[in-house]
Amino acid sequence: MQQKHEKKLDRRQIRTKGRIRDAFTALIMEKNIEKITIKELAQRADIDRKTFYLHYKSIFDVLTEIQDEFLGCVGQMVEECELLTSSFDALPLFRKINDLLNQNPAFYHRLAVSDQYGFFHDKLKACMKAFFNEKYSEHLAVSSVSPVKLNLYSEYVASGITALYVEWLKHPEFDLEEVAEAASEISYGGGRAVIDSILNPTNR
């Protein structure tokens, strides 16, 4: 899947954006996003408002960038998976997603427990569904799976996996390794019919 390429930033700009994002992450743990002001964020990041606007148009732009980077990482992980093989094991994929979430579990927990950030869950599900559809759709011509069924399989798998991780974020006492194992089992069971029909097209 094609990614947008931003203009390369120098080290000073990268450090400044890092301070802005760190300040945003800290503030969103304290209050809802609509109550965060640019003045407050700039003070927390030890920059002025003008510097903030050199990098972002609004507070919501900071959140959008963070979530887009997360979704891009998840998408890249799915892209690198050999889904269309009989030996495909989804567990390593979900362990990588675990590692990604563990980089800032408190922040993602905040997004999960607040209804205000439901769009993040929706985007995650849509991202996973799109990647599964893209992976499989090229092979529909030699499979017995119709585009309608493919869409339904992808919806089922993406919805289930997203729900599992949201549940873990709401209940961080759950064992994340068990979440990865459950996600692996769901993706294997839900996608097995697609994989089998592609690998064994004569069994239609």
TAKA-V197581 format. One record per pair of residues at least 24 apart in sequence whose ideal C-beta (glycine too) atoms are under 6 Angstrom apart, sorted by sequence separation. I is the first residue (numbers start at 1). J is the second residue. D is the distance in whole Angstrom. If there is no record, write none. Layout:
# TAKA-V197581
i=I j=J d=D
i=I j=J d=D
This chain:
# TAKA-V197581
i=20 j=45 d=5
i=129 j=154 d=5
i=19 j=45 d=4
i=129 j=155 d=6
i=160 j=186 d=4
i=73 j=100 d=6
i=129 j=158 d=4
i=128 j=158 d=4
i=157 j=187 d=5
i=125 j=158 d=5
i=157 j=190 d=4
i=125 j=159 d=6
i=156 j=190 d=5
i=157 j=191 d=6
i=125 j=162 d=4
i=153 j=190 d=6
i=17 j=55 d=5
i=24 j=62 d=5
i=124 j=162 d=5
i=121 j=162 d=6
i=153 j=194 d=6
i=121 j=166 d=6
i=145 j=194 d=5
i=75 j=127 d=6
i=83 j=135 d=5
i=145 j=197 d=5
i=67 j=120 d=6
i=78 j=131 d=4
i=144 j=197 d=5
i=112 j=166 d=5
i=143 j=197 d=4
i=143 j=198 d=5
i=71 j=127 d=5
i=75 j=131 d=5
i=112 j=169 d=3
i=113 j=170 d=6
i=112 j=170 d=5
i=136 j=194 d=5
i=143 j=201 d=6
i=139 j=198 d=5
i=142 j=201 d=4
i=109 j=169 d=5
i=144 j=204 d=4
i=108 j=169 d=5
i=3 j=72 d=6
i=1 j=75 d=6
i=98 j=176 d=5
i=29 j=110 d=6
i=25 j=107 d=5
i=98 j=180 d=5
i=95 j=180 d=5
i=94 j=180 d=4
i=94 j=183 d=5
i=94 j=184 d=5
i=91 j=184 d=4
i=90 j=184 d=4
i=90 j=187 d=4
i=90 j=188 d=6
i=86 j=199 d=6
i=84 j=198 d=6
